[in-house]
């Protein structure tokens, strides 16, 4: 069939118009990574070790929809290759209005400033390791669920997180009971460098549940149903914007565990960090940790611990940091330990 010349002309013009039409904005994806290596002296010998290698991915899918993924490769003696892969975060975020968003996926539970800010990029940690509040499993580090979030609202730069998700002892794809964990966190930033925060967490832990959020060591198992509430207060101050001098970070969490057999038992975990920026790159610092348990604790291993950390941080650049640190820890279940650690942490 012969096509009329005017039809060919129309098709040609349509093709030119489509070719000249503005294209949709290209998807922007960034892949970054963080890694660290350590040398430490303990119990009369020098050891060399690897920390975590963190793969961090962000992508702007549309103007309102974005993706965040974080996967960590870390040493594990139980693995046949000596290393495990851990999916730490998978989050889809939809900005539905202004600075308000809804997030779905696996999150770092927004209970604490440290847990919600530093994540796994140890180049940004003010110290080599996390405070004992997190390392000993007092806090549920991850929650898989849905949350509403607001940031930098009003003159006080108010922020909030409201989350519902799978509870303690549950996995990333299914909850182990019909109860859901709930988290409510709020904060304000009244001046540059200052952040004040408070949060509340509630969960019902079923009998037989294992705390998968704990890091290493013996993971506690609930011998009966436990209702758990966690209240946290935090203050963060960093005046490096103006004087490049003082850093302060303090958080305290009170955990209330209630069971039918032993009633209400409380644990309190606190840390205080302070650093003094002597030069643009050189920061000496200290950190104090204190964890206390009730005598008849129904869920945690009642390992009351105090720790002192003193160190020096040298910032080669924003993404390359050296740290030299001394730690002394004391607890009734383990002998007093002294440890000296050198770390180099980088981002790439």
C-alpha positions as CSV (number, residue, x, y, z in Angstrom):
1,X,0.0,0.0,0.0
2,X,1.3,3.4,-1.0
3,X,1.5,6.0,1.8
4,X,0.5,9.5,0.7
5,X,3.2,12.1,0.8
6,X,1.3,14.3,3.3
7,X,1.2,11.3,5.7
8,X,4.9,10.8,5.4
9,X,5.3,14.5,6.1
10,X,3.1,14.3,9.2
11,X,5.0,11.3,10.5
12,X,8.3,13.1,10.0
13,X,7.1,16.2,11.9
14,X,5.8,14.0,14.7
15,X,9.1,12.3,15.0
16,X,10.9,15.7,15.1
17,X,8.5,16.9,17.8
18,X,9.0,13.8,20.0
19,X,12.7,14.1,19.6
20,X,12.7,17.7,20.6
21,X,10.4,17.1,23.6
22,X,12.2,17.4,27.0
23,X,13.2,14.0,28.4
24,X,12.3,12.8,31.8
25,X,14.9,13.6,34.4
26,X,17.5,10.9,34.6
27,X,17.6,8.7,37.7
28,X,20.5,9.7,39.9
29,X,22.2,6.8,41.8
30,X,25.2,7.1,44.1
31,X,27.3,4.2,45.4
32,X,29.7,4.9,48.3
33,X,31.6,2.8,50.7
34,X,33.3,2.8,54.1
35,X,35.9,0.6,55.6
36,X,38.3,0.4,58.5
37,X,41.2,-1.6,59.8
38,X,42.6,-1.9,63.3
39,X,45.6,-2.8,65.3
40,X,45.1,-3.5,69.1
41,X,47.1,-4.5,72.1
42,X,45.4,-6.6,74.7
43,X,46.4,-9.4,77.2
44,X,50.0,-9.0,76.4
45,X,49.9,-9.4,72.6
46,X,49.4,-7.2,69.5
47,X,46.6,-8.2,67.0
48,X,45.7,-7.0,63.6
49,X,42.1,-7.0,62.4
50,X,39.6,-5.8,59.9
51,X,36.5,-3.9,60.8
52,X,33.4,-3.5,58.6
53,X,33.2,-2.8,54.9
54,X,30.0,-0.9,54.2
55,X,28.3,-0.5,50.8
56,X,26.0,2.5,50.8
57,X,23.6,3.2,47.9
58,X,21.2,6.1,47.4
59,X,19.0,6.7,44.4
60,X,16.5,9.4,43.4
61,X,13.9,7.4,41.5
62,X,11.5,10.3,41.0
63,X,11.3,13.8,42.4
64,X,9.4,12.4,45.5
65,X,10.5,8.8,45.7
66,X,14.0,7.7,46.7
67,X,15.8,4.6,47.8
68,X,18.5,3.9,50.4
69,X,20.4,0.6,50.8
70,X,23.2,-0.3,53.2
71,X,25.0,-3.6,53.2
72,X,27.8,-4.6,55.5
73,X,30.5,-7.2,55.1
74,X,32.0,-8.2,58.4
75,X,34.1,-10.9,60.2
76,X,32.1,-13.8,61.6
77,X,33.9,-17.0,63.0
78,X,30.7,-19.0,62.3
79,X,30.9,-18.3,58.5
80,X,32.8,-20.8,56.3
81,X,34.5,-17.9,54.6
82,X,35.0,-16.0,58.0
83,X,32.9,-13.2,56.7
84,X,29.1,-12.5,56.7
85,X,26.9,-10.2,54.6
86,X,24.4,-8.2,56.6
87,X,21.7,-6.1,55.0
88,X,21.4,-3.2,57.5
89,X,18.9,-1.0,55.8
90,X,16.6,-1.1,52.8
91,X,14.3,2.0,52.7
92,X,11.9,3.4,50.2
93,X,11.1,7.0,51.0
94,X,8.2,9.0,49.6
95,X,8.1,12.8,50.3
96,X,4.4,13.4,50.3
97,X,4.4,17.1,51.5
98,X,7.1,19.6,52.3
99,X,9.5,18.1,54.8
100,X,7.2,15.3,55.6
101,X,7.8,11.8,54.3
102,X,6.7,8.2,54.7
103,X,9.4,5.4,54.8
104,X,9.0,1.7,54.3
105,X,11.6,-1.0,54.8
106,X,14.3,-2.0,57.3
107,X,15.4,1.0,59.4
108,X,17.8,1.8,62.1
109,X,15.4,2.3,65.0
110,X,15.3,6.1,65.6
111,X,15.5,5.8,69.4
112,X,19.0,7.3,69.8
113,X,21.0,10.0,68.2
114,X,24.0,7.8,67.7
115,X,22.1,4.9,66.2
116,X,20.2,7.2,63.8
117,X,23.1,9.4,62.8
118,X,26.4,7.5,62.5
119,X,25.1,4.1,61.1
120,X,28.1,2.0,59.9
121,X,30.4,4.6,58.4
122,X,33.1,4.5,61.1
123,X,35.0,7.3,59.5
124,X,32.3,9.5,61.0
125,X,32.3,7.9,64.5
126,X,33.8,10.3,67.1
127,X,35.3,7.2,68.8
128,X,36.5,3.8,67.4
129,X,33.5,1.7,68.5
130,X,29.9,2.3,69.5
131,X,29.1,3.0,73.1
132,X,28.3,0.0,75.2
133,X,24.6,1.0,75.1
134,X,24.5,-0.4,71.6
135,X,27.4,-3.0,71.7
136,X,25.7,-4.9,74.6
137,X,22.3,-5.0,72.9
138,X,20.3,-2.7,75.2
139,X,18.7,-1.0,72.2
140,X,16.7,-2.7,69.4
141,X,19.1,-1.5,66.6
142,X,16.8,-2.3,63.6
143,X,13.1,-2.2,62.9
144,X,11.4,-3.5,59.7
145,X,8.2,-1.5,59.2
146,X,6.7,1.8,58.1
147,X,7.3,5.3,59.6
148,X,6.3,8.9,59.2
149,X,9.1,11.4,59.4
150,X,9.3,15.2,59.5
151,X,12.5,17.3,59.5
152,X,13.5,20.9,60.1
153,X,10.0,22.2,60.9
154,X,9.5,25.8,62.1
155,X,12.0,28.1,63.8
156,X,13.2,25.4,66.3
157,X,13.8,23.0,63.4
158,X,11.5,20.4,65.0
159,X,11.7,16.8,63.8
160,X,9.7,13.7,64.4
161,X,9.7,9.9,63.7
162,X,6.6,7.7,64.2
163,X,7.3,4.1,63.4
164,X,5.3,0.8,63.5
165,X,7.1,-2.4,62.8
166,X,8.1,-6.0,63.6
167,X,9.2,-6.4,67.2
168,X,12.2,-7.8,69.0
169,X,12.9,-11.5,68.1
170,X,11.2,-11.1,64.7
171,X,12.8,-11.3,61.3
172,X,13.0,-8.9,58.3
173,X,10.1,-10.5,56.5
174,X,7.7,-11.8,59.2
175,X,6.7,-10.9,62.8
176,X,6.9,-13.6,65.4
177,X,3.6,-12.5,67.1
178,X,0.6,-10.3,66.4
179,X,2.0,-7.4,68.4
180,X,3.8,-4.6,66.7
181,X,6.6,-2.5,68.1
182,X,6.0,1.3,68.1
183,X,8.5,4.1,68.2
184,X,8.0,7.8,68.8
185,X,10.9,10.2,68.6
186,X,11.1,14.0,68.6
187,X,13.9,16.5,68.5
188,X,14.6,20.2,68.2
189,X,17.6,22.2,66.9
190,X,17.2,25.6,68.6
191,X,20.7,26.8,67.5
192,X,23.3,25.7,65.0
193,X,25.2,22.7,66.5
194,X,22.7,21.9,69.3
195,X,20.2,19.1,69.1
196,X,17.9,18.0,71.9
197,X,16.0,14.7,71.6
198,X,13.6,12.4,73.4
199,X,12.0,9.1,72.3
200,X,9.8,6.2,73.4
201,X,9.7,2.6,72.3
202,X,7.2,-0.2,73.2
203,X,7.1,-3.9,72.3
204,X,5.6,-7.1,73.6
205,X,8.2,-9.8,73.5
206,X,6.8,-13.3,73.1
207,X,8.0,-16.3,75.2
208,X,10.9,-18.0,73.5
209,X,11.9,-14.9,71.5
210,X,15.6,-14.3,70.9
211,X,17.0,-10.8,70.6
212,X,18.4,-10.7,67.1
213,X,19.4,-7.1,67.6
214,X,22.1,-8.0,70.0
215,X,25.7,-7.9,68.7
216,X,27.7,-11.0,69.5
217,X,27.9,-12.8,72.8
218,X,25.1,-14.7,74.4
219,X,21.7,-13.6,73.0
220,X,19.0,-13.6,75.7
221,X,15.8,-15.6,75.3
222,X,12.5,-14.5,76.8
223,X,11.3,-17.2,79.3
224,X,7.9,-15.6,79.5
225,X,6.0,-12.8,77.7
226,X,7.6,-9.4,78.5
227,X,6.3,-6.0,77.9
228,X,9.2,-3.7,77.1
229,X,9.3,0.1,77.2
230,X,12.4,2.2,76.4
231,X,12.6,5.9,77.1
232,X,15.7,7.8,75.8
233,X,17.0,11.4,76.2
234,X,19.9,12.8,74.2
235,X,21.9,16.0,73.8
236,X,24.4,16.7,71.0
237,X,26.5,19.8,70.8
238,X,29.2,20.7,68.3
239,X,30.3,24.3,68.0
240,X,32.9,23.6,65.3
241,X,30.8,25.8,63.0
242,X,31.9,28.8,64.9
243,X,34.9,28.2,67.2
244,X,36.1,24.7,66.1
245,X,36.5,23.8,69.7
246,X,34.1,21.7,71.7
247,X,32.1,18.5,71.0
248,X,29.5,17.0,73.4
249,X,27.2,14.0,73.1
250,X,25.3,12.4,75.9
251,X,22.5,9.8,75.9
252,X,20.6,7.8,78.5
253,X,18.1,5.1,78.0
254,X,15.9,3.5,80.7
255,X,14.4,0.1,79.8
256,X,11.4,-1.2,81.7
257,X,10.8,-5.0,81.4
258,X,7.5,-6.2,82.9
259,X,6.6,-9.9,83.3
260,X,3.8,-11.6,85.2
261,X,6.3,-13.6,87.3
262,X,8.7,-10.9,88.5
263,X,6.8,-7.7,87.8
264,X,8.6,-4.6,86.7
265,X,12.4,-4.5,86.4
266,X,14.5,-1.6,85.1
267,X,17.8,-1.2,83.4
268,X,19.6,2.2,82.8
269,X,22.3,2.6,80.2
270,X,24.2,5.9,79.7
271,X,27.2,7.3,77.9
272,X,28.9,10.7,77.7
273,X,31.3,11.8,75.1
274,X,33.4,15.0,75.0
275,X,36.0,16.1,72.5
276,X,38.2,19.2,72.3
277,X,39.4,20.3,68.8
278,X,42.8,21.7,69.5
279,X,43.6,22.3,65.8
280,X,41.7,21.9,62.6
281,X,42.6,18.2,62.4
282,X,43.5,17.0,66.0
283,X,40.9,16.2,68.6
284,X,41.6,14.5,72.0
285,X,38.4,13.0,73.5
286,X,37.0,10.9,76.3
287,X,33.9,8.7,76.7
288,X,32.3,7.3,79.8
289,X,29.8,4.3,79.7
290,X,27.6,3.0,82.5
291,X,25.1,0.2,82.4
292,X,23.1,-0.9,85.4
293,X,20.5,-3.6,85.8
294,X,17.9,-4.6,88.4
295,X,18.8,-7.5,90.7
296,X,16.0,-9.7,89.2
297,X,16.3,-8.7,85.5
298,X,13.9,-10.8,83.4
299,X,15.4,-10.4,79.9
300,X,18.9,-8.9,79.7
301,X,22.0,-10.6,80.9
302,X,22.6,-8.5,84.1
303,X,26.2,-7.6,83.3
304,X,26.6,-4.3,85.0
305,X,29.5,-2.5,83.2
306,X,31.5,0.7,83.5
307,X,34.0,1.8,80.9
308,X,36.4,4.6,80.4
309,X,37.7,5.6,76.9
310,X,40.3,8.1,76.1
311,X,41.6,8.8,72.7
312,X,43.1,11.0,70.0
313,X,41.5,11.6,66.6
314,X,43.4,12.9,63.6
315,X,41.3,13.9,60.6
316,X,43.5,13.6,57.4
317,X,40.4,14.7,55.5
318,X,36.6,14.4,55.7
319,X,36.9,10.8,54.5
320,X,40.1,9.6,56.1
321,X,40.5,9.5,59.9
322,X,43.1,8.0,62.3
323,X,42.3,7.2,65.9
324,X,44.4,6.0,68.8
325,X,42.4,4.9,71.9
326,X,42.7,3.4,75.3
327,X,39.8,1.6,77.0
328,X,39.4,0.2,80.5
329,X,36.2,-1.8,81.2
330,X,35.0,-3.3,84.4
331,X,32.1,-5.7,85.0
332,X,31.2,-8.5,87.5
333,X,31.0,-11.2,84.9
334,X,34.4,-10.5,83.3
335,X,37.8,-9.4,84.6
336,X,38.9,-5.8,84.2
337,X,40.3,-5.4,80.8
338,X,42.7,-2.8,79.3
339,X,42.9,-2.3,75.5
340,X,44.8,0.0,73.3
341,X,43.6,0.3,69.7
342,X,44.7,2.1,66.6
343,X,42.2,2.5,63.7
344,X,42.3,3.9,60.2
345,X,38.8,4.5,58.8
346,X,38.1,5.7,55.2
347,X,35.2,6.5,52.9
348,X,35.3,6.0,49.2
